[in-house]
């Protein structure tokens, strides 16, 4: 959405501004992610939040943390500009979610 687009443009500008300073800047844009209280806080209702993930196998916070750890472990001269990650039950084309892939 708009927030991720803003962050991506901000990071492009930051990378340009910091060119030659040996500073790495990465954006990680996760798709459907369960296993945290984010959806419950956003929707204000646990049952409604749980329904978002019914029939899916979403990313988990540990999946995202593992990606962050991978980016940080790369050699200092390597920068990963952007990581867009989604569970296999989700596609970015029309933001489709297959609800038959749980398990």
N, C-alpha and C positions, 0 to 999 in steps of 0.2 A: 504494500500500500504506500501511501504518501510518506509515512514516517521512514520506511526502509529506503525509499527513493531519496529523501532528504539526507539521510545518513550516508548513503553511497556517494552523493555529490559532495558532501562535506569532506568525506575521506579522500576523494580525488583531489580536491583543493588542498587538503592538508599534505598529501603526498607531494604535490607540486611545491608547496611552500617549504617543505622540509628536505627537498632534494639535496643530496650531498651531505646531509647531517647524520647519516647512518641510523636513522630512525625508521622502524618498520611500522606500518599501519595496515591492519587487516579488518575487514568487516566480515562477520559471520551472520548469515541470514537463515535461520532455521525455519522449516515448515511446521507442519502439525507436530506439536510437542506436548506430550502428556506427562503425568508423574510429578506435577508441581501444582501449587495452588493458584497459578496465574489465571486460568479460565474461571475458577470459582470466584476469585476477586473481581474479575472483569464482568462476569455475568450476574454475580450476586446470589447464585443459587447452585448448590452442589449437584443436584439432580440434573439441572440444565447443563452444567459444566461437564458432567459425566457423559451426557448424551452426545456431546461433541465428538467423543472418542469411541462411541459404540461401534462395534464391527470393524475397528481399525487397529493397526499396530503402529502407534505414533512413535516419533523419536522420544527418547527419554533425556532428562538433564545430563545423565552420564555420557550419552552419545555426543552431546554438544561439548561437554567438558573434555572429552577425549580429542575432539577436533581442535579445541583451544590448545591443549597440551601438545598436539602434533605441530601446530603452527609455531608455538614458542620453542620447540625443540629443534627447529631447522637452523642451519648455519646462519650466522649473523648477516651474511651478504644476500640471503634469500628472503624475499618478501612475497607472501601470498596476498594479493590485493583483495580478493573477494572469494568467499566460500558460500555457495547457496546449497543447502542440504535439506533433503526431504525424505520422509519414509517412502518405501517402495509402494505404499498404497496411495500415494499422492503424486499428482502431476501438475506442473505449472501452467500447462495449456488450459486456460479456463479455470484454473485452480480446482481440478477434479480430485475427488476422494473416493477410492474404491472401498466400500464398507463390507467386503466379503473376504478380506485378507487377514483377519484377526487370527492370532494363534501362532 
